[in-house]
Amino acid sequence: MGELVQFPRSGDPDQAPGYLGRHYQALQDPRGVESAIGLMRSGLLLYGSEYEDRYGADSLLGHDGVIGEAWLDMARGYLALLNGETGRLDCGSLDAELRRWAKRFGFEEEL
């Protein structure tokens, strides 16, 4: 499965500067809306990874005309929610992360 929390090289989120420190802390110990965003984030990665595990690397989620479209709808909804209140989370990092996952899962569409 992909990496959900990427800490600074030292491995200690408290050692990250400014907004990154707050972002890492929000991932590690979410408060309020950070929990909902985190659960959606985890769900998108987990579903894509489980699909890959179940059907193999030759069957990409992005090529599934039914389930892939549903995942894509959820991913677009998640990205839209990043335009709202997200607490201490850094939305640019979360946006870029999801776009990397989409490519890994075989999506070629613009999110």
PyRosetta script that sets phi, psi and omega in degrees:
from pyrosetta import init, pose_from_sequence

init()
pose = pose_from_sequence("MGELVQFPRSGDPDQAPGYLGRHYQALQDPRGVESAIGLMRSGLLLYGSEYEDRYGADSLLGHDGVIGEAWLDMARGYLALLNGETGRLDCGSLDAELRRWAKRFGFEEEL")
pose.set_psi(1, 152.9)
pose.set_omega(1, 179.4)
pose.set_phi(2, -66.9)
pose.set_psi(2, 167.5)
pose.set_omega(2, -179.1)
pose.set_phi(3, -85.7)
pose.set_psi(3, 122.9)
pose.set_omega(3, 179.4)
pose.set_phi(4, -86.2)
pose.set_psi(4, -44.2)
pose.set_omega(4, -178.2)
pose.set_phi(5, -112.7)
pose.set_psi(5, 117.8)
pose.set_omega(5, 179.8)
pose.set_phi(6, -109.5)
pose.set_psi(6, 102.7)
pose.set_omega(6, -178.9)
pose.set_phi(7, -83.5)
pose.set_psi(7, 162.8)
pose.set_omega(7, 175.9)
pose.set_phi(8, -58.1)
pose.set_psi(8, 165.4)
pose.set_omega(8, -176.8)
pose.set_phi(9, -53.4)
pose.set_psi(9, -32.2)
pose.set_omega(9, 179.8)
pose.set_phi(10, -71.2)
pose.set_psi(10, -15.9)
pose.set_omega(10, -178.6)
pose.set_phi(11, 83.3)
pose.set_psi(11, -2.0)
pose.set_omega(11, -177.1)
pose.set_phi(12, -112.0)
pose.set_psi(12, 111.8)
pose.set_omega(12, -178.3)
pose.set_phi(13, -61.6)
pose.set_psi(13, -23.6)
pose.set_omega(13, 179.6)
pose.set_phi(14, -72.2)
pose.set_psi(14, -13.9)
pose.set_omega(14, -179.6)
pose.set_phi(15, -90.0)
pose.set_psi(15, -7.4)
pose.set_omega(15, 179.9)
pose.set_phi(16, -77.3)
pose.set_psi(16, 145.0)
pose.set_omega(16, -178.3)
pose.set_phi(17, -76.8)
pose.set_psi(17, 146.0)
pose.set_omega(17, 169.0)
pose.set_phi(18, 40.6)
pose.set_psi(18, -120.7)
pose.set_omega(18, -173.8)
pose.set_phi(19, -61.9)
pose.set_psi(19, -33.2)
pose.set_omega(19, 178.8)
pose.set_phi(20, -66.1)
pose.set_psi(20, -39.0)
pose.set_omega(20, 176.3)
pose.set_phi(21, -60.3)
pose.set_psi(21, -44.1)
pose.set_omega(21, 178.3)
pose.set_phi(22, -64.9)
pose.set_psi(22, -39.4)
pose.set_omega(22, 179.2)
pose.set_phi(23, -61.6)
pose.set_psi(23, -49.7)
pose.set_omega(23, -179.7)
pose.set_phi(24, -62.3)
pose.set_psi(24, -39.6)
pose.set_omega(24, 178.4)
pose.set_phi(25, -64.4)
pose.set_psi(25, -38.9)
pose.set_omega(25, 178.6)
pose.set_phi(26, -65.6)
pose.set_psi(26, -35.9)
pose.set_omega(26, 177.5)
pose.set_phi(27, -69.8)
pose.set_psi(27, -36.8)
pose.set_omega(27, -176.4)
pose.set_phi(28, -79.7)
pose.set_psi(28, -38.9)
pose.set_omega(28, -175.9)
pose.set_phi(29, -139.2)
pose.set_psi(29, 75.4)
pose.set_omega(29, -174.1)
pose.set_phi(30, -68.9)
pose.set_psi(30, 149.1)
pose.set_omega(30, 176.4)
pose.set_phi(31, -128.5)
pose.set_psi(31, 143.2)
pose.set_omega(31, 175.3)
pose.set_phi(32, 54.3)
pose.set_psi(32, -128.8)
pose.set_omega(32, -175.8)
pose.set_phi(33, -64.5)
pose.set_psi(33, -20.9)
pose.set_omega(33, 177.3)
pose.set_phi(34, -58.4)
pose.set_psi(34, -33.1)
pose.set_omega(34, 178.7)
pose.set_phi(35, -65.3)
pose.set_psi(35, -44.9)
pose.set_omega(35, -179.5)
pose.set_phi(36, -64.8)
pose.set_psi(36, -44.5)
pose.set_omega(36, 178.7)
pose.set_phi(37, -62.3)
pose.set_psi(37, -42.8)
pose.set_omega(37, 179.9)
pose.set_phi(38, -62.8)
pose.set_psi(38, -39.8)
pose.set_omega(38, 178.9)
pose.set_phi(39, -67.6)
pose.set_psi(39, -39.3)
pose.set_omega(39, 176.8)
pose.set_phi(40, -63.8)
pose.set_psi(40, -43.7)
pose.set_omega(40, 178.8)
pose.set_phi(41, -58.0)
pose.set_psi(41, -48.7)
pose.set_omega(41, 179.4)
pose.set_phi(42, -62.1)
pose.set_psi(42, -42.2)
pose.set_omega(42, -179.0)
pose.set_phi(43, -62.9)
pose.set_psi(43, -42.4)
pose.set_omega(43, 179.1)
pose.set_phi(44, -63.2)
pose.set_psi(44, -45.4)
pose.set_omega(44, 179.2)
pose.set_phi(45, -67.3)
pose.set_psi(45, -45.0)
pose.set_omega(45, -177.8)
pose.set_phi(46, -62.2)
pose.set_psi(46, -44.3)
pose.set_omega(46, -179.7)
pose.set_phi(47, -62.8)
pose.set_psi(47, -46.3)
pose.set_omega(47, 179.3)
pose.set_phi(48, -61.7)
pose.set_psi(48, -40.5)
pose.set_omega(48, 179.7)
pose.set_phi(49, -68.8)
pose.set_psi(49, -41.5)
pose.set_omega(49, 179.3)
pose.set_phi(50, -66.2)
pose.set_psi(50, -38.3)
pose.set_omega(50, 176.6)
pose.set_phi(51, -59.6)
pose.set_psi(51, -46.2)
pose.set_omega(51, 179.0)
pose.set_phi(52, -60.2)
pose.set_psi(52, -44.8)
pose.set_omega(52, 179.6)
pose.set_phi(53, -64.5)
pose.set_psi(53, -40.0)
pose.set_omega(53, -176.1)
pose.set_phi(54, -71.5)
pose.set_psi(54, -45.1)
pose.set_omega(54, -172.3)
pose.set_phi(55, -104.9)
pose.set_psi(55, -6.8)
pose.set_omega(55, 177.1)
pose.set_phi(56, 90.2)
pose.set_psi(56, 164.2)
pose.set_omega(56, -175.6)
pose.set_phi(57, -66.5)
pose.set_psi(57, -20.9)
pose.set_omega(57, -179.6)
pose.set_phi(58, -80.2)
pose.set_psi(58, -16.7)
pose.set_omega(58, 179.0)
pose.set_phi(59, -109.5)
pose.set_psi(59, 94.3)
pose.set_omega(59, -176.2)
pose.set_phi(60, -85.9)
pose.set_psi(60, 140.2)
pose.set_omega(60, 178.0)
pose.set_phi(61, -55.3)
pose.set_psi(61, -39.3)
pose.set_omega(61, -179.7)
pose.set_phi(62, -64.6)
pose.set_psi(62, -14.9)
pose.set_omega(62, 179.4)
pose.set_phi(63, -99.8)
pose.set_psi(63, -1.8)
pose.set_omega(63, 177.8)
pose.set_phi(64, -85.1)
pose.set_psi(64, 114.5)
pose.set_omega(64, -174.4)
pose.set_phi(65, -68.2)
pose.set_psi(65, -14.5)
pose.set_omega(65, -180.0)
pose.set_phi(66, -109.4)
pose.set_psi(66, -64.0)
pose.set_omega(66, -177.4)
pose.set_phi(67, -66.9)
pose.set_psi(67, -38.5)
pose.set_omega(67, 177.9)
pose.set_phi(68, -60.5)
pose.set_psi(68, -41.3)
pose.set_omega(68, 178.5)
pose.set_phi(69, -64.4)
pose.set_psi(69, -38.0)
pose.set_omega(69, 178.5)
pose.set_phi(70, -65.7)
pose.set_psi(70, -42.8)
pose.set_omega(70, 178.0)
pose.set_phi(71, -62.3)
pose.set_psi(71, -41.4)
pose.set_omega(71, -179.9)
pose.set_phi(72, -63.4)
pose.set_psi(72, -40.5)
pose.set_omega(72, 176.3)
pose.set_phi(73, -60.9)
pose.set_psi(73, -43.8)
pose.set_omega(73, 178.5)
pose.set_phi(74, -64.3)
pose.set_psi(74, -41.6)
pose.set_omega(74, -179.9)
pose.set_phi(75, -62.5)
pose.set_psi(75, -41.6)
pose.set_omega(75, 178.9)
pose.set_phi(76, -66.7)
pose.set_psi(76, -37.4)
pose.set_omega(76, 176.1)
pose.set_phi(77, -64.3)
pose.set_psi(77, -42.5)
pose.set_omega(77, 177.2)
pose.set_phi(78, -59.1)
pose.set_psi(78, -46.5)
pose.set_omega(78, 179.3)
pose.set_phi(79, -62.0)
pose.set_psi(79, -38.4)
pose.set_omega(79, 178.4)
pose.set_phi(80, -64.1)
pose.set_psi(80, -39.4)
pose.set_omega(80, 179.4)
pose.set_phi(81, -66.5)
pose.set_psi(81, -24.8)
pose.set_omega(81, 177.9)
pose.set_phi(82, -67.5)
pose.set_psi(82, -11.4)
pose.set_omega(82, 175.6)
pose.set_phi(83, -82.3)
pose.set_psi(83, -8.3)
pose.set_omega(83, -179.7)
pose.set_phi(84, -103.6)
pose.set_psi(84, -155.5)
pose.set_omega(84, -179.7)
pose.set_phi(85, -68.3)
pose.set_psi(85, 127.2)
pose.set_omega(85, 179.6)
pose.set_phi(86, -135.0)
pose.set_psi(86, 11.2)
pose.set_omega(86, 178.5)
pose.set_phi(87, 65.7)
pose.set_psi(87, -130.6)
pose.set_omega(87, -175.8)
pose.set_phi(88, -88.0)
pose.set_psi(88, -2.1)
pose.set_omega(88, -177.4)
pose.set_phi(89, -69.6)
pose.set_psi(89, 142.8)
pose.set_omega(89, 176.0)
pose.set_phi(90, -91.3)
pose.set_psi(90, 108.4)
pose.set_omega(90, -174.0)
pose.set_phi(91, -67.9)
pose.set_psi(91, -31.5)
pose.set_omega(91, 177.3)
pose.set_phi(92, -62.3)
pose.set_psi(92, -40.8)
pose.set_omega(92, 177.9)
pose.set_phi(93, -65.5)
pose.set_psi(93, -42.6)
pose.set_omega(93, -179.0)
pose.set_phi(94, -67.7)
pose.set_psi(94, -39.9)
pose.set_omega(94, 177.7)
pose.set_phi(95, -60.3)
pose.set_psi(95, -51.0)
pose.set_omega(95, -179.2)
pose.set_phi(96, -62.1)
pose.set_psi(96, -39.2)
pose.set_omega(96, 179.7)
pose.set_phi(97, -61.4)
pose.set_psi(97, -47.2)
pose.set_omega(97, -179.1)
pose.set_phi(98, -63.4)
pose.set_psi(98, -39.0)
pose.set_omega(98, 178.9)
pose.set_phi(99, -65.1)
pose.set_psi(99, -34.7)
pose.set_omega(99, 174.4)
pose.set_phi(100, -65.0)
pose.set_psi(100, -43.4)
pose.set_omega(100, 178.6)
pose.set_phi(101, -61.4)
pose.set_psi(101, -43.5)
pose.set_omega(101, -178.7)
pose.set_phi(102, -58.4)
pose.set_psi(102, -43.6)
pose.set_omega(102, 177.2)
pose.set_phi(103, -63.1)
pose.set_psi(103, -44.1)
pose.set_omega(103, 179.9)
pose.set_phi(104, -59.8)
pose.set_psi(104, -36.4)
pose.set_omega(104, -178.4)
pose.set_phi(105, -85.7)
pose.set_psi(105, 4.9)
pose.set_omega(105, 172.6)
pose.set_phi(106, 94.0)
pose.set_psi(106, 12.4)
pose.set_omega(106, 178.3)
pose.set_phi(107, -83.2)
pose.set_psi(107, 134.7)
pose.set_omega(107, 177.9)
pose.set_phi(108, -112.6)
pose.set_psi(108, -11.4)
pose.set_omega(108, -179.5)
pose.set_phi(109, -70.2)
pose.set_psi(109, 154.8)
pose.set_omega(109, 172.8)
pose.set_phi(110, -74.9)
pose.set_psi(110, 134.7)
pose.set_omega(110, -179.9)
pose.set_phi(111, -82.1)
pose.dump_pdb("model.pdb")
